[in-house]
Amino acid sequence: MKTLLTLAFGLALLMPVAAHADGDLADKTTGAVYVLTTAGDGTATLAGVDEIDTYALKPDCYAEHPIYGLGAWQAVEGGWRIMVQGSQIVSFDGAPPLDNPACVPQ
């Protein structure tokens, strides 16, 4: 029984964290509200109040923005963020937007 519990616990540690559910998210720094929408192809869109605040999130950790260009979304302790050229652009509490445990700060 102990071996079975140890095995189950070990497997649970290897399981990726569930992705964040679609809905409204508030930026931890500014309080600005964004809407997270996931697509069936494994991508997600994070949209602000206007199109200029929209990020295309990819399962390979990339975040694309029409002005900032290519950045990365990263899971951090207690939440996740988008980084572009070494600067944190937005950050949120809760589970990351997509399910990829490799999307962490390098």
All heavy atoms as an XYZ file, in Angstrom:
771
protein
N       0.827     -1.199      0.000
C       0.000      0.000      0.000
C       0.869      1.259      0.000
O       0.578      2.204     -0.721
C      -0.937     -0.043      1.218
C      -1.873      1.115      1.290
S      -3.064      1.000     -0.056
C      -4.163      2.258      0.354
N       1.933      1.246      0.836
C       2.824      2.399      0.900
C       3.475      2.655     -0.464
O       3.598      3.796     -0.903
C       3.886      2.185      1.971
C       4.799      3.359      2.146
C       5.804      3.109      3.247
C       6.749      4.283      3.370
N       7.779      4.048      4.349
N       3.870      1.582     -1.138
C       4.482      1.717     -2.464
C       3.494      2.323     -3.454
O       3.852      3.177     -4.261
C       4.972      0.349     -2.970
O       5.878     -0.192     -2.021
C       5.641      0.469     -4.308
N       2.252      1.893     -3.381
C       1.221      2.410     -4.270
C       0.985      3.902     -4.028
O       0.874      4.684     -4.980
C      -0.080      1.623     -4.085
C      -1.213      1.970     -5.031
C      -0.780      1.766     -6.474
C      -2.421      1.124     -4.737
N       0.937      4.307     -2.766
C       0.755      5.717     -2.446
C       1.956      6.545     -2.899
O       1.797      7.650     -3.420
C       0.533      5.913     -0.944
C      -0.825      5.468     -0.420
C      -0.869      5.576      1.094
C      -1.930      6.300     -1.042
N       3.148      6.017     -2.711
C       4.352      6.710     -3.153
C       4.349      6.880     -4.663
O       4.683      7.947     -5.189
C       5.619      5.941     -2.710
O       5.589      5.804     -1.285
C       6.881      6.667     -3.127
N       3.971      5.829     -5.382
C       3.889      5.891     -6.832
C       2.852      6.918     -7.283
O       3.099      7.726     -8.178
C       3.552      4.514     -7.398
C       3.396      4.435     -8.922
C       4.704      4.813     -9.605
C       2.967      3.051     -9.329
N       1.691      6.926     -6.653
C       0.633      7.872     -7.009
C       1.082      9.307     -6.748
O       0.851     10.209     -7.558
C      -0.642      7.566     -6.219
N       1.769      9.533     -5.629
C       2.258     10.876     -5.313
C       3.306     11.314     -6.335
O       3.302     12.439     -6.811
C       2.836     10.916     -3.894
C       3.361     12.256     -3.502
C       2.490     13.304     -3.243
C       4.718     12.487     -3.409
C       2.974     14.551     -2.897
C       5.209     13.729     -3.057
C       4.330     14.760     -2.798
N       4.204     10.407     -6.685
C       5.237     10.710     -7.678
C       4.642     11.062     -9.024
O       5.072     12.002     -9.692
N       3.629     10.319     -9.450
C       2.961     10.622    -10.716
C       2.247     11.959    -10.660
O       2.227     12.704    -11.632
C       1.986      9.508    -11.087
C       2.626      8.194    -11.520
C       1.552      7.130    -11.717
C       3.445      8.370    -12.778
N       1.668     12.286     -9.514
C       0.972     13.559     -9.361
C       1.938     14.731     -9.515
O       1.597     15.774    -10.055
C       0.268     13.631     -8.009
N       3.179     14.566     -9.051
C       4.168     15.620     -9.192
C       4.552     15.858    -10.642
O       4.925     16.956    -11.024
C       5.429     15.279     -8.384
C       5.279     15.347     -6.869
C       6.568     14.887     -6.202
C       4.927     16.752     -6.413
N       4.462     14.819    -11.463
C       4.815     14.937    -12.868
C       3.696     15.514    -13.717
O       3.917     15.936    -14.845
C       5.216     13.566    -13.431
C       6.467     12.950    -12.830
C       6.671     11.542    -13.386
C       7.685     13.810    -13.087
N       2.492     15.536    -13.189
C       1.350     16.051    -13.934
C       1.475     17.559    -14.078
O       1.808     18.260    -13.141
C       0.036     15.733    -13.199
C      -0.222     14.261    -12.994
S      -0.712     13.422    -14.471
C      -2.313     14.101    -14.694
N       1.217     18.110    -15.253
C       1.290     19.559    -15.434
C       0.154     20.254    -14.692
O      -0.888     19.667    -14.434
C       1.145     19.740    -16.945
C       0.536     18.488    -17.435
C       0.903     17.394    -16.469
N       0.392     21.518    -14.367
C      -0.634     22.329    -13.718
C      -1.730     22.624    -14.732
O      -1.451     22.900    -15.892
C      -0.007     23.657    -13.218
C      -1.066     24.567    -12.630
C       1.092     23.375    -12.216
N      -2.954     22.561    -14.296
C      -4.071     22.835    -15.199
C      -4.016     24.277    -15.679
O      -3.647     25.184    -14.939
C      -5.390     22.580    -14.471
N      -4.372     24.470    -16.908
C      -4.365     25.813    -17.481
C      -5.498     26.644    -16.890
O      -6.491     26.115    -16.400
C      -4.510     25.725    -18.996
N      -5.328     27.932    -16.943
C      -6.306     28.876    -16.415
C      -7.597     28.795    -17.218
O      -7.574     28.626    -18.425
C      -5.726     30.287    -16.509
C      -6.361     31.250    -15.585
N      -7.634     31.695    -15.744
C      -5.901     31.843    -14.472
C      -7.934     32.533    -14.784
N      -6.884     32.642    -13.993
N      -8.704     28.942    -16.548
C     -10.000     28.943    -17.228
C     -10.202     30.273    -17.944
O      -9.666     31.301    -17.548
C     -11.120     28.728    -16.214
N     -10.970     30.247    -19.025
C     -11.305     31.471    -19.744
C     -12.014     32.443    -18.806
O     -12.736     32.029    -17.903
C     -12.233     31.163    -20.914
C     -11.529     30.442    -22.047
O     -10.328     30.136    -21.917
O     -12.182     30.188    -23.068
N     -11.819     33.726    -19.052
C     -12.538     34.727    -18.268
C     -11.732     35.988    -18.063
O     -10.689     36.198    -18.690
N     -12.233     36.857    -17.180
C     -11.600     38.135    -16.895
C     -10.447     37.963    -15.911
O     -10.571     37.234    -14.923
C     -12.609     39.110    -16.293
C     -13.689     39.513    -17.278
O     -13.561     39.184    -18.471
O     -14.653     40.171    -16.843
N      -9.351     38.668    -16.193
C      -8.177     38.665    -15.322
C      -7.749     40.102    -15.089
O      -7.741     40.913    -16.013
C      -7.018     37.909    -15.984
C      -7.245     36.456    -16.343
C      -6.074     35.942    -17.182
C      -7.376     35.635    -15.078
N      -7.360     40.421    -13.858
C      -6.871     41.765    -13.541
C      -5.349     41.745    -13.430
O      -4.782     40.913    -12.722
C      -7.486     42.257    -12.242
N      -4.696     42.661    -14.151
C      -3.248     42.802    -14.063
C      -2.887     43.165    -12.623
O      -3.477     44.060    -12.032
C      -2.788     43.887    -15.036
C      -1.289     44.129    -15.003
O      -0.537     43.241    -14.560
O      -0.868     45.217    -15.433
N      -1.898     42.453    -12.068
C      -1.518     42.667    -10.674
C      -0.925     44.049    -10.433
O      -1.022     44.577     -9.337
C      -0.526     41.588    -10.233
C      -1.169     40.232    -10.099
C      -0.208     39.086     -9.887
C       0.920     39.309     -8.958
N       1.710     38.099     -8.695
N      -0.328     44.666    -11.434
C       0.308     45.965    -11.253
C      -0.662     47.121    -11.461
O      -0.754     48.023    -10.638
C       1.504     46.121    -12.213
O       2.414     45.048    -11.976
C       2.214     47.442    -12.003
N      -1.394     47.100    -12.557
C      -2.245     48.241    -12.911
C      -3.722     48.050    -12.580
O      -4.469     49.020    -12.533
C      -2.149     48.535    -14.418
O      -2.718     47.429    -15.133
C      -0.722     48.765    -14.851
N      -4.141     46.794    -12.425
C      -5.555     46.519    -12.209
C      -6.363     46.472    -13.493
O      -7.565     46.219    -13.467
N      -5.715     46.730    -14.629
C      -6.416     46.679    -15.917
C      -6.985     45.283    -16.139
O      -6.346     44.286    -15.810
C      -5.464     47.043    -17.054
N      -8.174     45.223    -16.691
C      -8.849     43.942    -16.888
C      -8.610     43.432    -18.311
O      -8.772     44.175    -19.280
C     -10.359     44.064    -16.616
C     -11.080     42.762    -16.914
C     -10.590     44.475    -15.161
N      -8.226     42.179    -18.410
C      -8.014     41.491    -19.676
C      -8.949     40.299    -19.734
O      -9.365     39.772    -18.699
C      -6.568     40.991    -19.785
C      -5.555     42.088    -19.933
C      -5.107     42.806    -18.835
C      -5.049     42.416    -21.182
C      -4.175     43.818    -18.969
C      -4.111     43.429    -21.332
C      -3.681     44.118    -20.218
O      -2.761     45.113    -20.368
N      -9.274     39.866    -20.944
C     -10.118     38.690    -21.142
C      -9.253     37.598    -21.764
O      -8.643     37.804    -22.819
C     -11.325     39.000    -22.049
C     -12.136     37.731    -22.306
C     -12.187     40.087    -21.428
N      -9.188     36.459    -21.092
C      -8.441     35.311    -21.599
C      -9.406     34.362    -22.287
O     -10.420     33.966    -21.710
C      -7.738     34.582    -20.456
C      -6.955     33.335    -20.842
C      -5.764     33.709    -21.717
C      -6.499     32.594    -19.611
N      -9.085     34.006    -23.541
C      -9.896     33.071    -24.306
C      -8.977     32.017    -24.890
O      -8.005     32.351    -25.573
C     -10.626     33.792    -25.462
O     -11.335     34.913    -24.928
C     -11.592     32.868    -26.161
N      -9.266     30.752    -24.622
C      -8.464     29.671    -25.186
C      -9.161     29.116    -26.418
O     -10.377     29.136    -26.524
C      -8.232     28.537    -24.165
O      -9.491     28.099    -23.658
C      -7.374     29.013    -23.011
N      -8.349     28.628    -27.349
C      -8.871     28.066    -28.596
C      -8.635     26.563    -28.605
O      -7.783     26.054    -27.877
C      -8.179     28.717    -29.788
N      -9.342     25.871    -29.441
C      -9.233     24.423    -29.544
C      -7.895     23.950    -30.072
O      -7.524     22.800    -29.891
N      -7.119     24.848    -30.678
C      -5.827     24.449    -31.233
C      -4.681     24.581    -30.236
O      -3.517     24.470    -30.594
C      -5.513     25.258    -32.487
C      -5.374     26.747    -32.220
O      -5.583     27.190    -31.069
O      -5.057     27.483    -33.175
N      -4.990     24.851    -28.965
C      -3.952     24.944    -27.938
C      -3.376     26.334    -27.768
O      -2.432     26.525    -27.021
N      -3.920     27.330    -28.452
C      -3.477     28.706    -28.293
C      -4.464     29.462    -27.412
O      -5.526     28.943    -27.070
C      -3.354     29.415    -29.657
O      -4.653     29.484    -30.252
C      -2.386     28.683    -30.579
N      -4.104     30.691    -27.061
C      -5.005     31.530    -26.275
C      -4.830     32.976    -26.704
O      -3.798     33.352    -27.265
C      -4.714     31.383    -24.784
N      -5.836     33.781    -26.425
C      -5.785     35.210    -26.683
C      -6.036     35.928    -25.373
O      -6.973     35.605    -24.648
C      -6.844     35.633    -27.712
O      -6.606     34.910    -28.931
C      -6.795     37.116    -27.992
N      -5.185     36.886    -25.076
C      -5.358     37.746    -23.918
C      -5.646     39.133    -24.468
O      -4.794     39.741    -25.118
C      -4.087     37.759    -23.060
C      -4.162     38.595    -21.793
C      -5.123     37.965    -20.787
C      -2.782     38.755    -21.188
N      -6.867     39.620    -24.259
C      -7.296     40.882    -24.873
C      -7.633     41.913    -23.812
O      -8.346     41.624    -22.850
C      -8.509     40.642    -25.762
N      -7.105     43.124    -24.013
C      -7.449     44.254    -23.167
C      -8.671     44.955    -23.708
O      -9.423     44.405    -24.512
N      -8.851     46.215    -23.295
C     -10.038     46.963    -23.711
C     -10.032     47.314    -25.190
O     -11.072     47.546    -25.771
C     -10.222     48.242    -22.871
C     -10.603     47.905    -21.455
C      -8.984     49.102    -22.904
N      -8.863     47.383    -25.791
C      -8.826     47.636    -27.225
C      -7.841     46.675    -27.883
O      -7.092     45.972    -27.224
C      -8.482     49.094    -27.541
C      -7.174     49.533    -26.903
O      -6.225     48.746    -26.844
O      -7.114     50.700    -26.469
N      -7.851     46.649    -29.184
C      -7.054     45.690    -29.943
C      -5.554     45.832    -29.684
O      -4.803     44.870    -29.757
C      -7.348     45.847    -31.436
C      -6.771     44.727    -32.267
C      -7.225     44.811    -33.710
O      -8.397     45.154    -33.946
O      -6.395     44.533    -34.582
N      -5.110     47.022    -29.349
C      -3.683     47.248    -29.135
C      -3.178     46.519    -27.892
O      -1.977     46.276    -27.749
C      -3.381     48.767    -29.070
C      -1.928     49.045    -29.421
C      -3.734     49.346    -27.729
C      -1.584     48.748    -30.839
N      -4.067     46.150    -26.993
C      -3.685     45.410    -25.779
C      -3.915     43.916    -25.926
O      -4.177     43.227    -24.937
C      -4.483     45.918    -24.582
C      -3.979     47.244    -24.068
O      -2.799     47.556    -24.294
O      -4.763     47.962    -23.434
N      -3.821     43.389    -27.116
C      -4.109     41.978    -27.350
C      -2.821     41.190    -27.578
O      -1.952     41.604    -28.341
C      -5.045     41.814    -28.555
O      -6.273     42.479    -28.257
C      -5.343     40.355    -28.832
N      -2.723     40.052    -26.904
C      -1.574     39.155    -27.024
C      -2.057     37.808    -27.534
O      -3.070     37.288    -27.066
C      -0.902     38.933    -25.664
C      -0.378     40.201    -25.047
C      -1.210     41.035    -24.307
C       0.946     40.564    -25.210
C      -0.728     42.197    -23.743
C       1.439     41.735    -24.646
C       0.590     42.539    -23.910
O       1.060     43.699    -23.352
N      -1.321     37.234    -28.482
C      -1.579     35.873    -28.962
C      -0.609     34.960    -28.218
O       0.612     35.098    -28.347
C      -1.360     35.783    -30.462
N      -1.141     34.056    -27.394
C      -0.321     33.160    -26.581
C      -0.234     31.796    -27.247
O      -1.238     31.231    -27.647
C      -0.916     33.041    -25.178
C      -1.203     34.375    -24.479
C      -1.863     34.122    -23.140
C       0.061     35.189    -24.328
N       0.973     31.293    -27.355
C       1.228     30.014    -28.028
C       1.633     28.957    -27.005
O       2.212     29.278    -25.965
C       2.349     30.177    -29.059
C       2.187     31.339    -30.014
C       1.006     31.145    -30.924
C       0.940     32.308    -31.920
N      -0.262     32.356    -32.650
N       1.383     27.677    -27.305
C       1.742     26.617    -26.355
C       3.252     26.468    -26.157
O       3.682     25.884    -25.167
C       1.136     25.354    -26.963
C       0.821     25.681    -28.364
C       0.676     27.161    -28.459
N       4.062     27.038    -27.052
C       5.518     26.948    -26.913
C       6.092     28.123    -26.114
O       7.276     28.421    -26.205
C       6.188     26.859    -28.280
C       5.851     28.042    -29.181
O       5.131     28.975    -28.735
O       6.300     28.046    -30.326
N       5.268     28.793    -25.325
C       5.639     29.864    -24.391
C       5.749     31.244    -25.026
O       6.068     32.216    -24.343
C       6.937     29.557    -23.643
S       7.006     27.929    -22.876
N       5.506     31.375    -26.320
C       5.610     32.680    -26.962
C       4.331     33.491    -26.787
O       3.237     32.949    -26.743
C       5.924     32.538    -28.457
C       7.335     32.085    -28.714
C       7.590     30.820    -29.210
C       8.410     32.917    -28.436
C       8.894     30.392    -29.430
C       9.710     32.506    -28.655
C       9.948     31.244    -29.144
O      11.231     30.831    -29.353
N       4.513     34.804    -26.694
C       3.406     35.754    -26.633
C       3.672     36.798    -27.707
O       4.708     37.469    -27.672
C       3.333     36.400    -25.258
N       2.774     36.929    -28.660
C       2.946     37.891    -29.753
C       2.053     39.105    -29.532
O       0.886     38.965    -29.170
C       2.602     37.241    -31.084
C       3.535     36.109    -31.473
C       3.150     35.472    -32.798
O       2.674     36.189    -33.703
O       3.308     34.250    -32.910
N       2.612     40.287    -29.769
C       1.888     41.541    -29.616
C       2.123     42.383    -30.869
O       3.231     42.392    -31.411
C       2.391     42.289    -28.376
C       1.597     43.498    -28.053
N       1.894     44.735    -28.590
C       0.532     43.676    -27.255
C       1.037     45.625    -28.131
N       0.196     45.007    -27.315
N       1.099     43.110    -31.352
C       1.264     43.858    -32.604
C       2.317     44.971    -32.542
O       2.883     45.329    -33.571
C      -0.126     44.425    -32.881
C      -0.861     44.346    -31.600
C      -0.250     43.227    -30.822
N       2.600     45.520    -31.373
C       3.604     46.583    -31.260
C       4.883     46.080    -30.585
O       5.980     46.290    -31.078
C       3.048     47.793    -30.486
C       1.947     48.452    -31.307
C       4.162     48.799    -30.163
C       1.269     49.592    -30.610
N       4.730     45.414    -29.433
C       5.898     44.949    -28.670
C       6.645     43.835    -29.385
O       7.810     43.603    -29.131
C       5.492     44.452    -27.288
C       4.845     45.500    -26.412
C       3.682     45.214    -25.716
C       5.401     46.764    -26.269
C       3.093     46.162    -24.894
C       4.810     47.716    -25.458
C       3.663     47.403    -24.770
O       3.087     48.334    -23.971
N       5.970     43.132    -30.252
C       6.605     42.025    -30.966
C       6.502     40.727    -30.194
O       5.516     40.470    -29.506
N       7.554     39.932    -30.280
C       7.558     38.601    -29.685
C       8.085     38.653    -28.262
O       9.132     39.229    -27.983
C       8.429     37.669    -30.530
C       8.306     36.185    -30.280
C       6.876     35.716    -30.533
C       9.272     35.438    -31.189
N       7.346     38.044    -27.360
C       7.742     37.937    -25.963
C       7.485     36.516    -25.490
O       7.365     35.595    -26.300
N       7.398     36.350    -24.181
C       7.160     35.030    -23.608
C       6.178     35.130    -22.445
O       6.217     36.087    -21.676
C       8.471     34.430    -23.107
N       5.302     34.135    -22.357
C       4.489     34.035    -21.152
C       5.184     33.016    -20.250
O       5.763     32.044    -20.728
C       3.034     33.672    -21.451
C       2.789     32.329    -22.065
C       2.692     32.038    -23.394
C       2.608     31.087    -21.374
N       2.459     30.705    -23.573
C       2.405     30.089    -22.356
C       2.603     30.715    -20.034
C       2.199     28.752    -22.023
C       2.392     29.386    -19.706
C       2.188     28.428    -20.702
N       5.185     33.298    -18.951
C       5.921     32.474    -18.000
C       5.097     32.226    -16.753
O       4.493     33.144    -16.212
C       7.217     33.164    -17.575
C       8.135     33.511    -18.711
C       9.309     34.366    -18.260
O       9.247     35.075    -17.272
N      10.403     34.280    -19.009
N       5.109     30.975    -16.301
C       4.505     30.630    -15.017
C       5.490     31.042    -13.929
O       6.676     30.735    -13.999
C       4.221     29.140    -14.949
N       5.016     31.781    -12.940
C       5.829     32.190    -11.799
C       5.067     31.821    -10.527
O       3.890     31.463    -10.586
C       6.145     33.705    -11.835
C       7.056     34.041    -13.003
C       4.888     34.539    -11.894
N       5.721     31.916     -9.404
C       5.084     31.523     -8.144
C       3.774     32.288     -7.930
O       3.749     33.510     -7.908
C       6.028     31.788     -6.979
C       5.496     31.266     -5.662
C       6.482     31.412     -4.537
O       7.692     31.510     -4.800
O       6.032     31.426     -3.390
N       2.693     31.547     -7.841
C       1.390     32.134     -7.584
C       0.682     32.732     -8.782
O      -0.397     33.285     -8.650
N       1.277     32.647     -9.979
C       0.617     33.240    -11.130
C       1.419     33.083    -12.407
O       2.175     32.142    -12.568
N       1.253     34.053    -13.296
C       1.969     34.041    -14.572
C       2.106     35.461    -15.087
O       1.445     36.377    -14.606
C       1.283     33.139    -15.582
C      -0.115     33.529    -15.971
C      -1.258     33.314    -15.244
C      -0.521     34.195    -17.161
N      -2.343     33.807    -15.926
C      -1.928     34.348    -17.106
C       0.154     34.674    -18.277
C      -2.649     34.962    -18.113
C      -0.573     35.276    -19.285
C      -1.955     35.409    -19.192
N       3.019     35.646    -16.057
C       3.294     36.976    -16.579
C       3.682     36.903    -18.053
O       3.966     35.829    -18.579
C       4.426     37.628    -15.798
C       5.750     36.901    -15.988
C       6.819     37.458    -15.107
N       8.085     36.762    -15.309
C       9.152     36.972    -14.579
N       9.112     37.844    -13.588
N      10.265     36.319    -14.823
N       3.685     38.070    -18.691
C       4.206     38.187    -20.052
C       5.423     39.102    -19.992
O       5.353     40.217    -19.455
C       3.150     38.751    -21.020
C       1.993     37.750    -21.168
C       3.776     39.046    -22.381
C       0.862     38.227    -22.057
N       6.524     38.603    -20.543
C       7.778     39.354    -20.610
C       8.081     39.678    -22.067
O       7.917     38.814    -22.936
C       8.930     38.521    -20.042
C       8.763     38.108    -18.596
S       8.991     39.462    -17.446
C      10.735     39.768    -17.609
N       8.511     40.916    -22.327
C       8.933     41.329    -23.664
C      10.242     42.095    -23.507
O      10.304     43.066    -22.742
C       7.868     42.202    -24.356
C       8.368     42.682    -25.705
C       6.568     41.438    -24.521
N      11.268     41.651    -24.195
C      12.590     42.281    -24.161
C      13.077     42.512    -22.739
O      13.607     43.573    -22.407
C      12.574     43.577    -24.960
C      12.252     43.364    -26.414
C      12.203     44.658    -27.204
O      12.383     45.743    -26.675
N      11.945     44.542    -28.496
N      12.879     41.518    -21.871
C      13.372     41.589    -20.497
C      12.514     42.372    -19.530
O      12.854     42.502    -18.360
N      11.398     42.924    -19.980
C      10.512     43.703    -19.112
C       9.179     42.989    -18.927
O       8.609     42.473    -19.882
C      10.236     45.082    -19.716
O      11.420     45.826    -19.793
N       8.701     43.005    -17.691
C       7.384     42.443    -17.416
C       6.327     43.418    -17.914
O       6.316     44.581    -17.532
C       7.221     42.198    -15.916
C       5.873     41.624    -15.559
C       5.793     41.262    -14.105
O       6.496     40.370    -13.659
N       4.956     41.962    -13.356
N       5.444     42.935    -18.777
C       4.406     43.776    -19.363
C       3.119     43.696    -18.548
O       2.514     44.709    -18.214
C       4.147     43.384    -20.832
C       5.440     43.436    -21.650
C       3.069     44.269    -21.451
C       6.119     44.793    -21.693
N       2.670     42.478    -18.255
C       1.486     42.238    -17.422
C       1.754     41.013    -16.557
O       2.591     40.181    -16.892
C       0.197     42.014    -18.266
C      -0.236     43.292    -18.968
C       0.385     40.896    -19.257
N       1.018     40.913    -15.453
C       1.130     39.730    -14.595
C      -0.217     39.464    -13.932
O      -0.986     40.394    -13.668
C       2.218     39.922    -13.542
O       1.899     40.991    -12.677
N      -0.473     38.174    -13.677
C      -1.776     37.757    -13.165
C      -1.613     36.697    -12.087
O      -0.644     35.933    -12.093
C      -2.630     37.179    -14.303
C      -2.776     38.122    -15.459
C      -1.968     38.009    -16.577
C      -3.718     39.143    -15.429
C      -2.087     38.882    -17.647
C      -3.839     40.026    -16.500
C      -3.028     39.891    -17.600
N      -2.570     36.637    -11.182
C      -2.647     35.568    -10.197
C      -3.277     34.343    -10.831
O      -4.035     34.461    -11.793
C      -3.500     35.988     -8.987
C      -2.806     37.012     -8.113
O      -1.573     36.927     -7.949
O      -3.503     37.904     -7.595
N      -2.979     33.171    -10.295
C      -3.649     31.953    -10.730
C      -2.835     31.122    -11.696
O      -1.665     31.393    -11.964
N      -3.479     30.106    -12.217
C      -2.840     29.151    -13.121
C      -2.444     29.831    -14.433
O      -3.079     30.797    -14.854
C      -3.783     27.989    -13.407
N      -1.394     29.334    -15.077
C      -0.982     29.905    -16.368
C      -2.051     29.707    -17.440
O      -2.933     28.863    -17.305
C       0.306     29.147    -16.701
C       0.299     27.932    -15.859
C      -0.548     28.219    -14.666
N      -1.963     30.460    -18.537
C      -3.009     30.430    -19.560
C      -3.067     29.129    -20.355
O      -4.131     28.734    -20.812
C      -2.650     31.594    -20.472
C      -1.175     31.740    -20.315
C      -0.901     31.394    -18.877
N      -1.933     28.478    -20.538
C      -1.864     27.241    -21.292
C      -1.102     26.209    -20.485
O      -0.378     26.549    -19.550
C      -1.196     27.471    -22.655
C      -1.891     28.490    -23.560
C      -1.025     28.823    -24.759
C      -3.251     27.973    -24.010
N      -1.233     24.965    -20.872
C      -0.674     23.862    -20.106
C       0.704     23.465    -20.662
O       0.803     22.607    -21.524
C      -1.654     22.686    -20.193
C      -1.294     21.573    -19.237
O      -0.442     21.790    -18.367
O      -1.887     20.494    -19.359
N       1.751     24.139    -20.175
C       3.125     23.777    -20.560
C       4.031     24.070    -19.368
O       4.381     25.220    -19.110
C       3.583     24.569    -21.783
C       4.944     24.115    -22.262
O       5.669     23.432    -21.550
N       5.307     24.501    -23.461
N       4.459     23.021    -18.646
C       5.304     23.232    -17.463
C       6.686     23.772    -17.788
O       7.420     24.185    -16.905
C       5.380     21.838    -16.833
C       5.043     20.880    -17.925
C       4.136     21.621    -18.860
N       7.070     23.810    -19.069
C       8.374     24.335    -19.458
C       8.379     25.863    -19.544
O       9.443     26.469    -19.682
C       8.799     23.741    -20.796
N       7.226     26.504    -19.473
C       7.140     27.961    -19.613
C       7.386     28.641    -18.280
O       6.459     29.101    -17.601
C       5.787     28.347    -20.194
S       5.512     27.726    -21.854
N       8.645     28.696    -17.902
C       9.067     29.310    -16.647
C      10.241     30.246    -16.942
O      10.887     30.135    -17.978
C       9.463     28.256    -15.595
C       8.273     27.399    -15.199
C      10.598     27.381    -16.115
N      10.543     31.181    -16.028
C      11.695     32.044    -16.269
C      12.966     31.233    -16.455
O      13.189     30.246    -15.766
C      11.773     32.888    -14.991
C      10.384     32.871    -14.443
C       9.835     31.517    -14.799
N      13.790     31.634    -17.401
C      15.037     30.918    -17.687
C      16.212     31.576    -17.018
O      16.355     32.695    -16.903
C      15.266     30.855    -19.197
C      14.130     30.195    -19.941
C      13.913     28.737    -19.563
O      14.874     27.976    -19.442
N      12.687     28.354    -19.351
